[in-house]
Amino acid sequence: MALFGSTTVIFFVSFIIVLAVLYLYIRRKKYATRSKEVSVFVDFMTILIGVASILAAFVSIDVMRSQEKLQNILLDIQKKEHQPVFYVRQSLSKSTPNGVYDIEDYSIESFGGYMASPAKIEHQTMICVYYRDNSKPYSEGIKMYYPVIYYNGGIDYKNISGLLYKTVGSEYLKNNLCFNRIYKAAIEHDRNNNVYTEVKKIELSKISYIDIYGDNRNVYYIDSQQTTKEEYDVIMTESKKYLFETKSIDKLTFDDILNIIESLK
């Protein structure tokens, strides 16, 4: 917003003109001769010229501020048009042609605008668990984010466009098969107990890069959907409670999750 808006300028000028007219009226009362009236007219014109100069200065400031604001808006639009577009892919595959989809991989690609330097990728897999005792209908339940080793690792390709990051080693862990075992164990547990347990896997990614304008930027993802820094930070902060208990997905069992839930009650 400009320093002086149009309403402020008009009010200010009106106030000055009223003062000038009042000044003229007082001078006319005080001096009755024609020569004095001429002097008053000259004084009045001097005041109006001063007011016009002040008005021109304020309008110039207002115009310059408006132009600066418009230029910043146009620059922001231009920067957004030249940002890379990230594509986060979660893909399933089979270890044997006739088998089940027991392998899951995760990759990040970049299209569109280029980066000034290769992006830095931070990636973490979480097991998100929500647990509620149905015998306590008014309880809020328990929610936790458990960090898990879901892949054997990831390759950062150091590219500024195209494939940026891809997980490796999933074929050895059979990670999707292992997660499905935990998921089914949760369903079986709920069937035999008066409880509700929701178990799901989420992928968190933070992509840090420098754009072609030299600005540092961070983009956050939950699974394949872009999210806010606030939501990303909340989950990462919660997961740090269990950082020293992290297990590989092929070693993690639903009983391990139940033990953590019991400790939180």
N, C-alpha and C positions, 0 to 999 in steps of 0.2 A: 504494500500500500504506500502511495506517495506521502511525502512529509506533510504537504498541505493539500487537502482535497478541494474540489471546486466549491463545495458548500462553505468551507472555512474561508476561502478567498473572497467569495461574494459577501459573507457576513463582515469580514474585515474592511472591505472597500466601502460598504454601506455605512459602517460605523464612522469611517473617516469623512465621508461626504456629509453625514449629519453634523459632525463636528465643524466642518468647513462652513456649512450653511448657518449654523448657530453663530459662528465667529463673524460671518458677514452681517448677520442681523444685528449683533451687538455693535459692530463698527458703524453701521448705518445709523443707529440710534444716537451714537455718540458724536458723529460728525455729520452735520446737515448740509454743508457746502458741497457744490458739485466737484470741486477739486479733491475734496476729501473722499467723495464717492468713487472718483477715478482711482484714487490710491487704494481704496478698499477692493475695487475690482481687480487691480493688479495683484493685491495680496491673495485674493481668492483664486486667481489663475495660477499663482505660484503654488498654492496648496494643491490644486488639482493636478498640476504637473508632477508634484512630489508623489501624490497618490498613484498616478499612472506609472511612475518609475517603480514604486514599491510593488504594484500589481504585476508589472512586467517581470520583475525579479522572481516573485512567487510563482507565476505561471511557468517561467523557465525552469525553476526547480521542479515543479510538478511534472512537466513534460519530460525532463531528464530522468526523473525517478521512474516514470511510467515506461520510458524506453528501455531503461536498464532492467526493469522487471520483465518486460516482453522478451528482451534478449536472453535472459536467464531461462525463461520458459522454453523458448525455441531451442536453446542449447541442450536443455534436459531432454526434449523430444528427440533431438538428433543423437544424443548419447544412447538413449534407449533403443533407437533403431539400429545402432551399431554394436549392440551387445550380443554375445553368443547365445544360442538357444540350446539348452541341455536336454538330452533324452536319456532317461534312466530306464534300463531294461532289466526285468526279472524273467528268466527263461528256464523252462523245465526240459529235461531230456532223460533218455533211458540208457542204463549201462549195458543192457542187452536188447536186441531188436524186439523180442517178444515179451519183454518184462514191463514193469510198472515205471512210472515217471519218478525215479528215486533220486535224481540229481537236479539241483537248482544252482544257477549261476546268476551273477549280478554284474552289470556293466554300465558305464556312463560314457555317452558320446556327446560331441559338441558340433553344432551346425551354425551357419549364418555368420555373424560377426566374429572376427578374430580377436585373440587375446595378445597382449604385448609379450607375455611369457607363459610358459606352461602352468596349468592350474595345479593347486595342491588339493588332494582329495583326502578327507577324513571319513572313514566308513566304519559303522558298527552295527552288528545285528543284535536285536533284543527279543527276548521272549516276554510278551506282555500278558500278564495274568490278572484277571479280576475274579475274586472269590467272595461269595455271599452265603451265609448260613440262613437257609429258608425258615428255620425255626425262630429266627429273630427278624421279623419282617421290617422293622424300623431301623435296622442297622444299615450303615452306608456301605458296608462291605470293605474289602481290602483290594487295593490295586498296586501292582509293583511292575517294575521294568528290570528284567534280569539279563545282563549282558552275556552273550554266549559266543563261543568260537564256532561259527557256522560254516566257515570256509577255511581251507588250509593257508590261505593268503590272498594277496591281490597284487596285480602288476600296474604300476603307474607308468604310462607310456610316454610321458613328457611331451605330448603333442599340444599344439595350440588349436587344433581342429581335428575332427574325426574321433577315433577311439581314444579316450583319456584314461580309462581305468577298467579293469576286468578281474574278477575273482578267479582263483585257480584251486585245483585239488579237490573239488566237490565230488569227483568220481570215486575218490578213496573213502570219503566220509559217508557217502550216500545220505547227504544232509536232509533232503526232503523226506526220505523214508524214515529217518530217525525222528523228525518232527512229527510226522503222522502217527508214529507210535505213541508219543507223548499226548497228542491230541485225542487219540482214541482212548488212552488210559484215563484222561480227564472225564470223558463221556461216561465210561464205565464206572468211575468213582462216583459221579453224580447220580447215576442210576441206583446205586446201592446205598446212598446216603442222602439225607435231606439238605443238600447243598447245591449251589450253582457255581460252576467253574468255567470261565471263558479263557481259553489259551490261544494266542495268536502270535505270529512272528512279524516283526516290523524291521525295516532297514532304515537306518539314519545315515544321511550323508551331508557333509558340509564341503562346498566347492569354493575355494578361495582363489582369486585371480586378479590380475591387473589388466584393465581394458586398454584399448588403443589411445585413450585420452590420459592415461597414467593414473587413473583412479583405482584404488583398492576396493574390491567388491567381494561380498560373500553371498552365496546362494545356498538355501537349506532345503533338504528333501526328506520326506517320510515316505518310504516305498518309492513310487514313481511320481508322487505329487509334491509340488513345491509348497513349502510351509514357511512360517515366520521364525525369526531368531528366538523369540520368546518361547514358542512351543518346543522348539528343538532343545533349548537350554533346560527347560523343565524336565524333559525326559532324560537328558544326559546327567543332570544333577541327581535325579532319583536313582538312576542306574549305578551311580558311584558307590551307593551303600553296599552293593554286592560285588564290587570289583574284585575283591580277593577270593570270592567264591566261584569265579567264572570257570565254567567247564566247557569242554568240547561237546558238540551236539550229540556225538555218538556215545558219550559217557553220561550225559544228563538223563535223568529219569523223572517221571512224574512224582515219585516219592521224594526226590530232592526238592521239588517245588513245594510239595505239601509241608515239608519240614520248615521251609522258609516262611510259609504262611502261618504255621503254628507259632513260630517265633514272633510274628507280628501281631498276634491276637492280644 
